[in-house]
Amino acid sequence: MAKNAVHPGMKIRRSVGDHIFNICNILFFILISIIILFPFFNIFAISLTSNVEYMREPFIIWPKEPTLESYAYIFSTSLIPRSYVLTILITISATLLSTLVTSMLAYGLCRGDLRGQKFFMIYLLITMFFSGGLIPNYMNITKTLGWSNNLLALIVPNSVSVFNFIIVRSFFRQLPASLEESARIDGANEWTILFRIIYPLSIPTLATIAMFVAVGTWNSWFAAMLYMRDEKLFPLQLIVRNFVVHEARPADMQNMEGLRDAAGNRIFLNETGLKMACAVATVLPMVIIYPFIQKYFEKGMTIGAVKG
């Protein structure tokens, strides 16, 4: 046995310098975490602050008397809950469509016997570096397809992501060819192989690209600003963006002077608190969902990044 061999149960002695380094390393990352998380915490704290307390002390760590009046007001309006549901439907539809189309494209182009495979790969890769531009894209969607003020303009155009395609294709190419060969011997066709063999083995990778698409779609407001004209079709992010950046309240938030509490006293809402409450409401769904798919996200990124 080697002289310096380490047994599995043997504890490695660390020097004083190692302990000091570990402590400094931990303290450094704690500091970085605080710097990153404090703005989010501050936004949440302001959303719980009453107008009187915020006017008295704009910079607060935590309100002395937290209140949910800002959240109660934004969800008492008709537009915010409707846009919330609309954004969820757009995100789910775009995620399912993009994941399906991208994975089917990757499966087709990972086969070595496909004629013109090199041409299609170059064609797709070119779109990662060059695009037709904003104006041709706008004219194509609004004039050619006629999707002005149509939710399809927010779902269909981004169905294929070349970056996601490369991740999925790299994973598909790592799967043993014997899986498909044995399935074909048993009489399976391409659809059966894809949906009953390839997809079940690709859950981590598919969950990864689905997360990319879902977060991108949920946070998107620019496309809606271009193609949507009816405020009732605005996704949540566009409404919040107009409210926070341009001080443009939604139509059903215009009249705030007549608000009264149960005792009949007038309520003065915190304008900044309303904006922060809208911001928290837009971020919360992704914060809740991410921990449940984090294990797939980490595994899918490493699996799909081994080969090109």
Contacts in CASP RR format, 6 or more apart in sequence:
PFRMAT RR
TARGET T0000
AUTHOR 0000-0000-0000
METHOD contacts of the structure
MODEL  1
MAKNAVHPGMKIRRSVGDHIFNICNILFFILISIIILFPFFNIFAISLTS
NVEYMREPFIIWPKEPTLESYAYIFSTSLIPRSYVLTILITISATLLSTL
VTSMLAYGLCRGDLRGQKFFMIYLLITMFFSGGLIPNYMNITKTLGWSNN
LLALIVPNSVSVFNFIIVRSFFRQLPASLEESARIDGANEWTILFRIIYP
LSIPTLATIAMFVAVGTWNSWFAAMLYMRDEKLFPLQLIVRNFVVHEARP
ADMQNMEGLRDAAGNRIFLNETGLKMACAVATVLPMVIIYPFIQKYFEKG
MTIGAVKG
6 12 0 8 1.000
40 283 0 8 1.000
42 61 0 8 1.000
43 276 0 8 1.000
43 279 0 8 1.000
43 280 0 8 1.000
44 276 0 8 1.000
44 280 0 8 1.000
45 60 0 8 1.000
45 61 0 8 1.000
45 62 0 8 1.000
45 63 0 8 1.000
46 54 0 8 1.000
46 60 0 8 1.000
46 270 0 8 1.000
46 272 0 8 1.000
46 273 0 8 1.000
46 276 0 8 1.000
47 70 0 8 1.000
47 71 0 8 1.000
47 273 0 8 1.000
47 276 0 8 1.000
47 277 0 8 1.000
47 279 0 8 1.000
47 280 0 8 1.000
48 63 0 8 1.000
48 66 0 8 1.000
48 67 0 8 1.000
48 68 0 8 1.000
48 70 0 8 1.000
49 60 0 8 1.000
49 63 0 8 1.000
49 66 0 8 1.000
49 67 0 8 1.000
49 270 0 8 1.000
49 273 0 8 1.000
50 63 0 8 1.000
50 65 0 8 1.000
50 67 0 8 1.000
50 69 0 8 1.000
50 270 0 8 1.000
51 268 0 8 1.000
51 269 0 8 1.000
51 270 0 8 1.000
51 271 0 8 1.000
52 268 0 8 1.000
53 60 0 8 1.000
53 63 0 8 1.000
53 64 0 8 1.000
53 65 0 8 1.000
54 60 0 8 1.000
54 270 0 8 1.000
54 272 0 8 1.000
54 273 0 8 1.000
58 272 0 8 1.000
69 267 0 8 1.000
69 269 0 8 1.000
70 269 0 8 1.000
70 270 0 8 1.000
70 273 0 8 1.000
70 274 0 8 1.000
70 276 0 8 1.000
70 277 0 8 1.000
71 277 0 8 1.000
71 281 0 8 1.000
73 256 0 8 1.000
73 259 0 8 1.000
73 269 0 8 1.000
73 274 0 8 1.000
74 80 0 8 1.000
74 253 0 8 1.000
74 274 0 8 1.000
74 277 0 8 1.000
74 278 0 8 1.000
74 281 0 8 1.000
75 81 0 8 1.000
75 281 0 8 1.000
77 250 0 8 1.000
77 252 0 8 1.000
77 253 0 8 1.000
78 252 0 8 1.000
79 231 0 8 1.000
79 232 0 8 1.000
79 234 0 8 1.000
79 239 0 8 1.000
79 250 0 8 1.000
79 251 0 8 1.000
79 252 0 8 1.000
79 253 0 8 1.000
80 236 0 8 1.000
80 239 0 8 1.000
80 250 0 8 1.000
80 278 0 8 1.000
80 281 0 8 1.000
82 232 0 8 1.000
83 234 0 8 1.000
83 235 0 8 1.000
83 236 0 8 1.000
83 239 0 8 1.000
84 236 0 8 1.000
84 281 0 8 1.000
86 151 0 8 1.000
86 233 0 8 1.000
86 234 0 8 1.000
86 235 0 8 1.000
86 236 0 8 1.000
87 218 0 8 1.000
87 235 0 8 1.000
87 236 0 8 1.000
87 237 0 8 1.000
88 285 0 8 1.000
90 151 0 8 1.000
90 154 0 8 1.000
90 155 0 8 1.000
90 217 0 8 1.000
90 235 0 8 1.000
91 214 0 8 1.000
91 217 0 8 1.000
91 218 0 8 1.000
93 155 0 8 1.000
94 154 0 8 1.000
94 155 0 8 1.000
94 158 0 8 1.000
94 159 0 8 1.000
94 213 0 8 1.000
94 214 0 8 1.000
94 217 0 8 1.000
95 210 0 8 1.000
95 213 0 8 1.000
95 214 0 8 1.000
95 217 0 8 1.000
97 155 0 8 1.000
97 156 0 8 1.000
97 159 0 8 1.000
98 158 0 8 1.000
98 159 0 8 1.000
98 160 0 8 1.000
98 161 0 8 1.000
98 164 0 8 1.000
98 209 0 8 1.000
98 210 0 8 1.000
98 213 0 8 1.000
99 206 0 8 1.000
99 209 0 8 1.000
99 210 0 8 1.000
99 213 0 8 1.000
101 159 0 8 1.000
101 160 0 8 1.000
102 159 0 8 1.000
102 160 0 8 1.000
102 161 0 8 1.000
102 164 0 8 1.000
102 165 0 8 1.000
102 168 0 8 1.000
102 209 0 8 1.000
103 168 0 8 1.000
103 199 0 8 1.000
103 202 0 8 1.000
103 206 0 8 1.000
103 209 0 8 1.000
104 194 0 8 1.000
105 160 0 8 1.000
105 165 0 8 1.000
106 165 0 8 1.000
106 168 0 8 1.000
106 169 0 8 1.000
106 172 0 8 1.000
107 168 0 8 1.000
107 172 0 8 1.000
107 194 0 8 1.000
107 198 0 8 1.000
108 114 0 8 1.000
109 117 0 8 1.000
109 120 0 8 1.000
109 121 0 8 1.000
109 165 0 8 1.000
109 169 0 8 1.000
110 169 0 8 1.000
110 172 0 8 1.000
110 173 0 8 1.000
111 117 0 8 1.000
124 162 0 8 1.000
124 165 0 8 1.000
125 162 0 8 1.000
127 162 0 8 1.000
128 162 0 8 1.000
128 163 0 8 1.000
131 137 0 8 1.000
137 157 0 8 1.000
138 226 0 8 1.000
138 227 0 8 1.000
141 147 0 8 1.000
141 148 0 8 1.000
141 153 0 8 1.000
141 157 0 8 1.000
141 227 0 8 1.000
142 148 0 8 1.000
142 153 0 8 1.000
142 227 0 8 1.000
145 152 0 8 1.000
145 153 0 8 1.000
147 153 0 8 1.000
147 156 0 8 1.000
147 227 0 8 1.000
148 227 0 8 1.000
148 229 0 8 1.000
149 227 0 8 1.000
149 228 0 8 1.000
149 229 0 8 1.000
149 230 0 8 1.000
149 233 0 8 1.000
150 227 0 8 1.000
151 233 0 8 1.000
153 223 0 8 1.000
153 227 0 8 1.000
153 228 0 8 1.000
154 217 0 8 1.000
154 220 0 8 1.000
154 223 0 8 1.000
154 224 0 8 1.000
154 227 0 8 1.000
154 228 0 8 1.000
154 235 0 8 1.000
157 223 0 8 1.000
158 213 0 8 1.000
158 217 0 8 1.000
161 209 0 8 1.000
161 212 0 8 1.000
161 213 0 8 1.000
163 212 0 8 1.000
164 209 0 8 1.000
164 212 0 8 1.000
164 213 0 8 1.000
166 308 0 8 1.000
167 205 0 8 1.000
167 208 0 8 1.000
167 209 0 8 1.000
167 300 0 8 1.000
167 301 0 8 1.000
167 304 0 8 1.000
167 305 0 8 1.000
168 202 0 8 1.000
168 205 0 8 1.000
168 206 0 8 1.000
168 209 0 8 1.000
168 304 0 8 1.000
169 308 0 8 1.000
170 304 0 8 1.000
170 305 0 8 1.000
170 306 0 8 1.000
170 307 0 8 1.000
170 308 0 8 1.000
171 202 0 8 1.000
171 205 0 8 1.000
171 300 0 8 1.000
171 303 0 8 1.000
171 304 0 8 1.000
172 198 0 8 1.000
172 202 0 8 1.000
173 307 0 8 1.000
173 308 0 8 1.000
174 303 0 8 1.000
174 304 0 8 1.000
174 306 0 8 1.000
174 307 0 8 1.000
175 198 0 8 1.000
175 201 0 8 1.000
179 193 0 8 1.000
179 197 0 8 1.000
179 198 0 8 1.000
179 201 0 8 1.000
180 193 0 8 1.000
180 197 0 8 1.000
183 192 0 8 1.000
183 193 0 8 1.000
183 197 0 8 1.000
184 193 0 8 1.000
188 196 0 8 1.000
188 197 0 8 1.000
199 206 0 8 1.000
203 296 0 8 1.000
204 295 0 8 1.000
204 296 0 8 1.000
204 297 0 8 1.000
204 299 0 8 1.000
204 300 0 8 1.000
204 303 0 8 1.000
205 300 0 8 1.000
205 303 0 8 1.000
205 304 0 8 1.000
207 293 0 8 1.000
207 296 0 8 1.000
207 297 0 8 1.000
207 300 0 8 1.000
208 296 0 8 1.000
208 297 0 8 1.000
208 300 0 8 1.000
208 301 0 8 1.000
210 293 0 8 1.000
211 290 0 8 1.000
211 293 0 8 1.000
211 296 0 8 1.000
211 297 0 8 1.000
214 286 0 8 1.000
214 289 0 8 1.000
215 286 0 8 1.000
218 237 0 8 1.000
218 282 0 8 1.000
218 285 0 8 1.000
218 286 0 8 1.000
219 237 0 8 1.000
220 235 0 8 1.000
220 237 0 8 1.000
221 235 0 8 1.000
221 237 0 8 1.000
221 238 0 8 1.000
221 241 0 8 1.000
224 233 0 8 1.000
224 234 0 8 1.000
224 235 0 8 1.000
224 237 0 8 1.000
224 238 0 8 1.000
225 238 0 8 1.000
225 241 0 8 1.000
228 234 0 8 1.000
228 238 0 8 1.000
231 239 0 8 1.000
231 250 0 8 1.000
231 251 0 8 1.000
236 281 0 8 1.000
236 282 0 8 1.000
237 282 0 8 1.000
239 250 0 8 1.000
239 278 0 8 1.000
240 275 0 8 1.000
240 278 0 8 1.000
240 279 0 8 1.000
240 281 0 8 1.000
240 282 0 8 1.000
242 248 0 8 1.000
243 249 0 8 1.000
243 250 0 8 1.000
243 253 0 8 1.000
243 274 0 8 1.000
243 275 0 8 1.000
243 278 0 8 1.000
244 275 0 8 1.000
244 278 0 8 1.000
244 279 0 8 1.000
253 274 0 8 1.000
256 269 0 8 1.000
258 266 0 8 1.000
259 266 0 8 1.000
259 267 0 8 1.000
259 269 0 8 1.000
260 266 0 8 1.000
260 267 0 8 1.000
261 267 0 8 1.000
290 297 0 8 1.000
END
